[in-house]
Amino acid sequence: MATFIRQERREGAAVVVVDNPPVNALSREVLEELAAAVEEAARDGSVTAIVVAGAGKNFIAGADISMFPKLAAGQMPPVPFQDCMNRIEQCPKPVIAAIGGAALGGGLETAMACHYRIAAASAQLGQPEIKLGLIPGAGGTQRLPRLVGVEKAMEMCAFGEPVSARDAAALGLADRVVEGDVVEAALEFARTAPPVRRTCDLTDKLCDAAQAESLAEVFRQAVRRRMPHQKAPEAAVEAVLAAARGSFEEGLAAEARLFDACLRGEQSRALIHLFFAERATAKIPGLKPAAAPREVRRAAVIGAGTMGSGIAMCFANAGIEVFLSDADSAGLERGLASIRKQYEAAVRKGRMSEEEARQRANLVRAAQGMDGAAQADVIVEAVFEDPEVKRAVFASIDAAAPAGALLATNTSTLDIDEIAAATKRPESVLGLHFFSPAPVMRLVEAVRGRATSDESMAAALDLAYRTQAVSIAEQGGDPAQIDAALTSWGWAMGPLAVGDLIGHDVWLMIRREALRRGGGHIPVSAFEDELPRLGRLGQKNGFGWYRYDENRKGHPDEELIRLLREYAAARGIEQREWTAEQIRERALLALVNEGGRILDEGMALRAADIDVVFVHGFGFPAWRGGPMHWAETAGKAKLLERLEALYDEEGPFWKPAAWWRH
């Protein structure tokens, strides 16, 4: 039988090591073996103290997340999270956590059940459960406020951000911070014969119930602003509040009720689905890992517009020197100024120090022509979405770039093979489609040449989704109403506002390319095609679906509405009133149906890949799991009935994909 705990005796202490690669996650077996190992050491008369540590780089990076769907579905018996932690805490001999690397989620709860915590200087401690739609369920909401106070505990549990070892020490969460071997430091601490100090007995940092309720209301309002619609953050606040309202045992009972409610809710199911979907995206059938991945020491970005300058920041944020160039010297200066402005804003908002911002900004170097490409290990082209322009740029990159360099295009729609044909090394060309704004969005779409579909999955999905939003506007919908119908449902931005962000000159190229490739269900013309001709490019020049002020804040535009209604009247498009529910239904059905088409055609490997793309690339609410997961949860059969009705009423755009019947 597999065992996940190693023990050794050293200088009168028992060292209990959690060894469950890769991150020492807490499964039922690990939890029970750990608690049993601590109890066994307590019974050993030769042992005076117990050190709990993790094998490898981490202490314990959390619970085994694969348990949670099974627990929620009743496919496995409840896991005794709280009981195992209580067994560790009740040990009659001092228990010392030696925290190296990550002590997150159940890992921090384990450390807090120990009597003392010695942390390596590089350690990170946190309760990130809300990112999975959950709250701490192993006593964390009750022990954390006893160590750091109610206010800080509410912050850590409601927002899920970790703290550094040194911050943990300042808060009282860690007793010592050390350089070097953390287990040796814990053993040295054990030799001082510290008394047993159970976290559950500490009350000095708890405030009275009235003050805790006041703090809770502040955090309720904060999470509603920062994470609207999400249930776990408020549940975390309520669980921490229980620590100040009653006994430790009563608090544990409240935590258990709230944890169970979150576990069985749709939001945790969606977020856990997304967690595994993100990890599956790196698994590509038939793709063999390189024996030694290429080292990227320098990068070059060709094109210093909004996207190009953002991509340059991505390299700088990763500590890679990057050369930025543009055919227009004034454009290059604007790009460099934008980078400096964004780093200055990050400092003002407390997201990084002045020194860190300066170091990152200094990694971005201006270059003339292809001078940067000649020195780079990877070159990313980010010029206008025009095939002729891109082919010409790639011919120049090919002539300048060193042998072995990776040549990447940021295209969202164009044929990778056609672009690669402009070079003498097509095998070194691929698509790296960064999503806007590049320094913020986590998603990068990697597109191979002939081995994969030529179309861009993300562009096809977004085009279908936005096509329906534009159609609703043509039929009498107000742009602000259309966007609000989606943002009130949880989207980060409405589809028309996204069009203004990307730029309508770009969207026109995307539509033309989709029609050229035979997107028969896409309308041949749309009002949005008129916007570039009308001088409405979006945020970049202050006018699109909205009118933008100097801070790029959008405002309703009466002139746009007039132009929209004139367009509809000239084409005999019937006008109607729209409810938010009707807008959402059409936008979501269009999106999911296009996802089904993409799966039917083999453009995407998995439905879950589409979910990842839309959550991280287009602002689909993560707590709904992505569009394909949402459709499965809402009921595919019911949605298909509505889709078939729209197909009967309105024609080819709504033709159901075969995926619906799988």
Stockholm file with secondary structure:
# STOCKHOLM 1.0

chainA/1-662         MATFIRQERREGAAVVVVDNPPVNALSREVLEELAAAVEEAARDGSVTAIVVAGAGKNFIAGADISMFPKLAAGQMPPVPFQDCMNRIEQCPKPVIAAIGGAALGGGLETAMACHYRIAAASAQLGQPEIKLGLIPGAGGTQRLPRLVGVEKAMEMCAFGEPVSARDAAALGLADRVVEGDVVEAALEFARTAPPVRRTCDLTDKLCDAAQAESLAEVFRQAVRRRMPHQKAPEAAVEAVLAAARGSFEEGLAAEARLFDACLRGEQSRALIHLFFAERATAKIPGLKPAAAPREVRRAAVIGAGTMGSGIAMCFANAGIEVFLSDADSAGLERGLASIRKQYEAAVRKGRMSEEEARQRANLVRAAQGMDGAAQADVIVEAVFEDPEVKRAVFASIDAAAPAGALLATNTSTLDIDEIAAATKRPESVLGLHFFSPAPVMRLVEAVRGRATSDESMAAALDLAYRTQAVSIAEQGGDPAQIDAALTSWGWAMGPLAVGDLIGHDVWLMIRREALRRGGGHIPVSAFEDELPRLGRLGQKNGFGWYRYDENRKGHPDEELIRLLREYAAARGIEQREWTAEQIRERALLALVNEGGRILDEGMALRAADIDVVFVHGFGFPAWRGGPMHWAETAGKAKLLERLEALYDEEGPFWKPAAWWRH
#=GR chainA/1-662 SS CCCCEEEEEETTEEEEEECCTTTTCBCHHHHHHHHHHHHHHHHCTTCSEEEEEESTTCSBCCBCTTHHHHHHTTSSCCCCHHHHHHHHHTCSSCEEEEECSEEETHHHHHHHHSSEEEEETTCEEECCGGGGTCCCCSSHHHHHHHHHCHHHHHHHHHHCCCEEHHHHHHHTSCSEEESSCHHHHHHHHHTTCCCCCCGGGCCTTCCCHHHHHHHHHHHHHHHHHHSTTCSHHHHHHHHHHHHHHSCHHHHHHHHHHHHHHHHTSHHHHHHHHHHHHHHHTTCCTTCCCCSSCCCCCEEEEECCSHHHHHHHHHHHHTTCEEEEECSSHHHHHHHHHHHHHHHHHHHHTTSSCHHHHHHHHHTEEECCTTTTGGGCSEEEECCCSCHHHHHHHHHHHHHHSCTTCEEEECCSSSCHHHHHTTSSCGGGEEEEEECSSTTTCCCEEEECSTTSCSSCHHHHHHHHHHHHHHHHHHTTCCHHHHHHHHHTTTCSSCHHHHHHHHCHHHHHHHHHHHHHTTCTTSCSCCHHHHHHHTTCCBTTTTBSSSEECTTCCEECCHHHHHHHHHHHHHTTCCCCCCCHHHHHHHHHHHHHHHHHHHHHTTSSSCHHHHHHHHHHHHCCCGGGTCHHHHHHHHCHHHHHHHHHHHHHHHCGGGCCCGGGGC
#=GC SS_cons         CCCCEEEEEETTEEEEEECCTTTTCBCHHHHHHHHHHHHHHHHCTTCSEEEEEESTTCSBCCBCTTHHHHHHTTSSCCCCHHHHHHHHHTCSSCEEEEECSEEETHHHHHHHHSSEEEEETTCEEECCGGGGTCCCCSSHHHHHHHHHCHHHHHHHHHHCCCEEHHHHHHHTSCSEEESSCHHHHHHHHHTTCCCCCCGGGCCTTCCCHHHHHHHHHHHHHHHHHHSTTCSHHHHHHHHHHHHHHSCHHHHHHHHHHHHHHHHTSHHHHHHHHHHHHHHHTTCCTTCCCCSSCCCCCEEEEECCSHHHHHHHHHHHHTTCEEEEECSSHHHHHHHHHHHHHHHHHHHHTTSSCHHHHHHHHHTEEECCTTTTGGGCSEEEECCCSCHHHHHHHHHHHHHHSCTTCEEEECCSSSCHHHHHTTSSCGGGEEEEEECSSTTTCCCEEEECSTTSCSSCHHHHHHHHHHHHHHHHHHTTCCHHHHHHHHHTTTCSSCHHHHHHHHCHHHHHHHHHHHHHTTCTTSCSCCHHHHHHHTTCCBTTTTBSSSEECTTCCEECCHHHHHHHHHHHHHTTCCCCCCCHHHHHHHHHHHHHHHHHHHHHTTSSSCHHHHHHHHHHHHCCCGGGTCHHHHHHHHCHHHHHHHHHHHHHHHCGGGCCCGGGGC
//
